[in-house]
Amino acid sequence: EKGHIKESLQFFHRMQEDGKVRPNNITFIGILTEYAKYGGLEEGQLIHYHILVEGLETDIAISNALINMYGKCGDVYDACGIFENMRSKDVVSWNTIIHVCTNHEQWNSPFPYFKQMQNQGTLPDDITFVKVLDAISNQRSLHEGKQIHACIYSKGFESSIVVATALVNMYGRHGCMKRTSVLFDEMYDRDTIAWNAMIELHAQEGEEKYALQVYEQMQQEGVLPEKSTYVSVLSTCTLHSMSTECKCAHARIMVRQCGLDLVLGNALLNTYAKCGRLGDAWKMFQDLHVRDVVSWNTIIAAHSQNGKARKALKIFLSMRKEGISPNAVTFINVLSACSHCGLIDEACEILLSMHLHFSIKPNV
């Protein structure tokens, strides 16, 4: 669970060497689940071999864990191979392969699996619908989305809050905002995730005022915003340079003692910077107790884009002194600052340092 894959393998081998306790399905499922999180494909393949040795490959739960592991590690071919070779499948099996295909659009659409699932007599659950709708949202297939919508109503899943939210998101991603609003209003219950979805969708459609109205309505109905809500609101302010609204959101965050963690801090920093409020951005940067490369990149870009290129270069030097490793985005921002000031020699030196000191190969 802590990501120490090598150590977990060592204990697994010690368990085998001891010989008194044989691994069972719980052993393998636990290991595969964690390897899926950390992308340990080679280690997962080794565990797959031991599963075959123990004769547990027919266990449905183990097969599901293998599909998940191969899918999360990017080996969709083997994930689908295991799925196709399963003698029996449960709803988790179908949900897992649909999820794998959803995350790898270039491989296959999950929609045929959804149809095959029903043809073979396995009833979908709310997770099935959420995964399929998520895929349809990404693939921009409104016709299939409407088919799934009809299936949801026929099977009585319209009252599920997670399914209803996925429908709202699907129609919103296709630009059907009227339909999205109707579905949202018809929801029996609305949690923070549902409200956040409406805020984000209206912001993406350029309806920033309506997005903020939804934010206000959410609070009027007694639903307290979470950190994710504030990130969505700040994203709206960033997209449309709404500095006053950003200030209001900042004040509410502090009053409600939501806590300025790194994600919220970076979101506020980015919004102030994009709104041209350089002084507020700099104060926000200084108030951050912890800063990552995103924080530094944002403040460097803010100074560069607001005509403070030399200050941007000084911040870059401070970043290096504090031991924060720059990335490609950092160098784009710093080179942009050099461009504004005509600092050719400094730009050439920075370009060379990318590869020499940070092993970052310059792209186009």
C-alpha positions in Angstrom: 0.0 0.0 0.0 3.0 2.4 0.5 4.4 1.6 -2.9 7.3 -0.5 -1.8 6.9 -3.1 -4.5 10.3 -4.7 -4.2 9.8 -5.2 -0.4 6.4 -6.8 -1.0 7.9 -9.2 -3.5 10.6 -10.1 -1.0 8.0 -11.0 1.6 6.1 -13.0 -1.0 9.3 -15.0 -1.8 10.0 -15.5 1.9 6.4 -16.8 2.3 7.1 -19.4 -0.5 10.5 -20.3 0.9 9.0 -20.9 4.4 6.6 -23.4 2.8 4.3 -23.5 5.8 1.7 -21.1 4.4 0.5 -21.3 0.8 -0.6 -18.1 -1.0 -4.4 -18.0 -1.7 -6.6 -15.7 -3.8 -6.5 -13.0 -1.1 -2.7 -12.9 -1.3 -2.7 -12.5 -5.1 -5.6 -10.1 -5.3 -4.0 -7.8 -2.7 -0.6 -7.8 -4.5 -2.1 -7.2 -8.0 -4.3 -4.4 -6.7 -1.3 -2.5 -5.4 0.9 -3.2 -8.4 -1.9 -1.7 -10.6 -1.6 1.5 -8.7 2.1 1.9 -9.2 2.4 0.5 -12.7 4.5 -2.5 -11.7 4.0 -4.5 -14.9 7.0 -6.8 -14.7 6.2 -7.6 -11.1 2.6 -8.2 -12.0 3.7 -10.6 -14.7 5.8 -12.5 -12.2 2.7 -12.8 -9.9 0.7 -14.0 -12.9 3.1 -16.8 -13.4 2.8 -17.8 -9.7 -1.0 -17.8 -10.0 -0.7 -20.3 -12.9 1.6 -22.4 -10.8 -0.9 -22.4 -7.9 -3.7 -23.3 -10.3 -5.8 -20.3 -9.3 -6.2 -18.8 -12.8 -9.9 -19.9 -12.9 -10.8 -17.8 -9.8 -13.0 -14.9 -11.0 -11.7 -12.4 -8.5 -8.1 -13.2 -9.4 -8.9 -12.9 -13.1 -10.6 -9.5 -12.5 -7.5 -8.3 -10.5 -5.2 -9.4 -13.4 -7.4 -7.6 -16.0 -7.2 -4.5 -13.8 -3.4 -4.8 -13.3 -2.6 -5.2 -17.0 -5.0 -2.4 -18.0 -3.6 0.0 -15.4 -0.1 -0.9 -16.5 -0.9 -0.1 -20.2 -1.0 -3.7 -21.4 -4.5 -3.7 -22.9 -3.8 -6.7 -25.2 -3.2 -9.1 -22.2 -6.0 -7.5 -20.2 -8.5 -8.3 -23.1 -6.9 -11.8 -23.5 -7.5 -12.7 -19.9 -11.1 -11.4 -20.1 -11.8 -13.4 -23.3 -10.4 -16.6 -21.8 -12.5 -16.5 -18.6 -14.9 -19.4 -18.3 -17.4 -17.3 -16.3 -17.7 -13.6 -15.7 -19.4 -11.5 -13.1 -20.5 -7.9 -13.3 -17.1 -6.8 -11.9 -15.3 -8.6 -14.8 -17.4 -6.6 -17.3 -17.0 -3.3 -15.4 -13.2 -3.8 -15.3 -12.8 -4.5 -19.0 -15.1 -1.6 -19.9 -13.0 0.7 -17.6 -9.8 -0.6 -19.2 -11.1 0.2 -22.7 -12.4 3.6 -21.5 -8.9 4.6 -20.4 -7.4 3.4 -23.7 -9.5 4.9 -26.4 -7.1 4.0 -29.2 -7.6 0.3 -28.4 -11.3 -0.3 -28.6 -14.7 1.2 -27.7 -16.3 -0.3 -24.5 -19.7 0.0 -26.1 -19.6 -3.5 -27.8 -18.6 -5.0 -24.4 -21.7 -3.4 -22.8 -23.9 -4.9 -25.5 -22.2 -8.3 -25.1 -22.6 -8.1 -21.4 -26.4 -7.9 -21.7 -26.6 -10.5 -24.4 -24.9 -13.0 -22.1 -27.4 -12.2 -19.3 -25.2 -10.2 -16.9 -27.2 -7.3 -15.4 -25.3 -4.0 -15.4 -25.0 -2.0 -12.2 -24.5 1.7 -11.5 -20.7 1.4 -12.0 -21.3 -0.1 -15.4 -23.4 2.8 -16.6 -20.9 5.4 -15.1 -18.0 3.8 -16.9 -19.8 3.5 -20.3 -21.1 7.1 -20.1 -17.6 8.3 -19.2 -16.3 6.6 -22.4 -19.1 8.1 -24.5 -18.3 11.5 -23.1 -14.7 11.2 -24.2 -15.5 9.7 -27.6 -18.2 12.3 -28.4 -20.8 9.7 -29.4 -24.1 11.3 -28.6 -26.2 8.6 -30.4 -24.7 5.9 -28.2 -25.2 8.1 -25.2 -28.9 8.4 -25.9 -29.1 4.6 -26.2 -27.5 4.2 -22.8 -29.8 6.8 -21.4 -32.8 4.8 -22.5 -31.3 1.6 -21.0 -30.8 3.4 -17.7 -34.5 4.3 -17.5 -35.6 0.8 -18.6 -33.6 -0.8 -15.8 -34.6 1.8 -13.1 -31.2 3.4 -12.5 -32.3 7.0 -13.1 -32.5 7.5 -9.3 -28.8 6.7 -8.7 -27.0 9.9 -8.0 -23.7 8.7 -9.6 -25.5 7.6 -12.8 -27.5 10.8 -13.0 -24.3 12.8 -12.6 -22.6 10.8 -15.3 -25.6 11.5 -17.6 -25.4 15.2 -16.8 -21.7 15.2 -17.6 -22.2 13.2 -20.9 -24.9 15.6 -22.3 -22.8 18.6 -21.1 -19.7 17.3 -22.9 -21.8 17.1 -26.1 -22.9 20.7 -25.7 -26.5 19.8 -24.8 -26.8 22.3 -22.0 -30.6 22.5 -21.9 -30.9 18.7 -21.6 -28.2 18.9 -18.9 -30.1 21.5 -16.9 -33.3 19.4 -17.1 -31.6 16.3 -15.9 -29.9 18.2 -13.1 -33.2 19.7 -11.9 -34.8 16.2 -12.0 -32.2 14.6 -9.7 -33.7 13.3 -6.5 -30.6 14.3 -4.6 -27.5 16.3 -5.5 -24.1 15.9 -3.9 -21.1 18.1 -4.3 -19.9 16.1 -7.3 -23.1 16.8 -9.2 -22.9 20.6 -8.4 -19.2 20.6 -9.4 -20.1 19.0 -12.7 -22.6 21.7 -13.5 -20.2 24.5 -12.6 -17.5 23.0 -14.8 -19.8 22.3 -17.8 -21.2 25.8 -17.9 -17.7 27.3 -17.6 -16.5 25.1 -20.5 -19.4 26.3 -22.6 -18.5 30.0 -22.0 -21.5 30.5 -19.6 -19.3 31.7 -16.8 -22.1 33.8 -15.2 -24.4 30.8 -15.0 -21.6 28.7 -13.6 -21.2 31.1 -10.8 -25.0 31.2 -10.3 -24.9 27.4 -9.9 -22.2 27.9 -7.3 -24.3 30.4 -5.4 -27.4 28.2 -5.7 -25.5 25.3 -4.3 -24.7 27.2 -1.1 -28.3 28.5 -0.8 -29.5 24.9 -0.8 -27.2 24.1 2.1 -24.6 22.1 0.2 -21.2 23.2 1.4 -18.5 23.6 -1.2 -15.5 21.3 -1.0 -12.0 21.9 -2.2 -12.9 20.5 -5.6 -15.8 23.0 -5.9 -13.4 25.9 -5.2 -11.0 24.6 -7.8 -13.9 24.5 -10.4 -14.9 28.0 -9.5 -11.4 29.3 -9.7 -11.0 27.5 -13.1 -14.0 29.4 -14.2 -12.5 32.7 -13.0 -9.3 31.9 -14.8 -11.0 31.1 -18.1 -12.8 34.4 -18.2 -10.4 36.7 -16.2 -12.8 37.3 -13.4 -10.5 38.7 -10.7 -13.3 40.1 -8.4 -15.0 36.7 -8.3 -11.6 35.1 -7.6 -11.2 37.5 -4.6 -14.7 36.5 -3.3 -13.9 32.8 -3.6 -10.6 33.3 -1.8 -12.4 35.1 1.0 -14.9 32.3 1.4 -12.1 29.7 1.4 -10.4 31.5 4.3 -13.7 32.1 6.2 -14.8 28.5 6.0 -11.3 27.4 7.0 -11.2 25.0 4.1 -7.4 25.2 4.3 -5.0 26.3 1.6 -3.4 23.1 0.6 -1.1 22.9 -2.4 -3.9 22.3 -4.9 -6.1 25.2 -3.8 -3.1 27.4 -3.4 -1.9 26.7 -6.9 -5.4 27.3 -8.3 -5.6 30.7 -6.6 -2.1 31.6 -7.7 -2.9 30.6 -11.3 -6.2 32.6 -11.3 -4.6 35.8 -10.0 -1.8 35.4 -12.5 -4.1 34.8 -15.5 -6.3 37.8 -14.4 -3.2 40.1 -14.4 -3.2 40.6 -10.6 0.5 40.2 -10.3 0.7 41.6 -6.8 -2.0 39.2 -5.5 -0.3 36.3 -7.3 3.1 37.1 -5.7 1.5 37.4 -2.2 -0.3 34.1 -2.8 3.0 32.5 -3.8 4.7 33.7 -0.7 1.9 32.5 1.5 2.2 28.9 0.3 3.9 26.8 3.0 4.8 24.2 0.4 5.6 24.8 -3.3 5.9 22.4 -6.1 7.1 22.8 -9.7 3.6 24.0 -10.7 3.8 26.8 -8.2 7.1 28.0 -9.5 6.1 27.6 -13.1 3.0 29.7 -12.5 4.8 32.6 -10.8 7.6 32.6 -13.4 5.0 32.7 -16.3 3.0 35.4 -14.5 6.1 37.8 -14.3 7.1 37.0 -17.8 3.7 37.6 -19.3 3.3 40.9 -17.3 6.5 42.5 -18.6 8.6 41.5 -15.5 11.0 39.2 -17.4 14.2 39.9 -15.3 12.2 39.2 -12.1 11.0 35.9 -13.7 14.7 34.9 -14.3 15.5 35.8 -10.6 12.6 33.6 -9.5 14.0 30.8 -11.7 17.4 31.1 -9.9 15.6 31.0 -6.5 13.7 27.9 -7.6 17.0 26.1 -8.4 18.5 27.2 -5.1 15.6 25.7 -3.2 16.3 22.3 -4.9 13.1 22.2 -7.0 13.9 20.5 -10.3 12.5 22.4 -13.3 10.5 20.6 -16.1 9.9 21.5 -19.8 7.2 23.9 -18.9 9.6 25.8 -16.6 12.1 26.3 -19.5 9.4 27.4 -21.9 8.4 30.1 -19.4 12.0 31.1 -18.7 12.9 31.3 -22.4 9.8 33.3 -23.0 11.1 35.8 -20.4 14.5 35.9 -22.2 12.6 36.7 -25.4 10.8 39.6 -23.9 14.1 41.1 -22.6 16.2 40.2 -25.6 18.6 38.2 -23.4 20.1 36.0 -26.1 23.2 34.9 -24.2 21.2 33.9 -21.1 18.7 32.1 -23.3 21.4 30.0 -25.0 22.9 29.2 -21.6 19.5 28.1 -20.3 18.8 26.0 -23.4 22.1 24.1 -22.9 21.5 23.6 -19.2 18.2 21.7 -20.0 20.1 18.7 -21.3 23.4 19.1 -19.4 22.0 19.6 -15.9 18.4 18.3 -16.0 18.5 15.7 -18.8 15.5 17.3 -20.5 15.7 17.1 -24.3 14.3 20.2 -26.0 11.2 19.5 -28.0 10.0 21.7 -30.9 
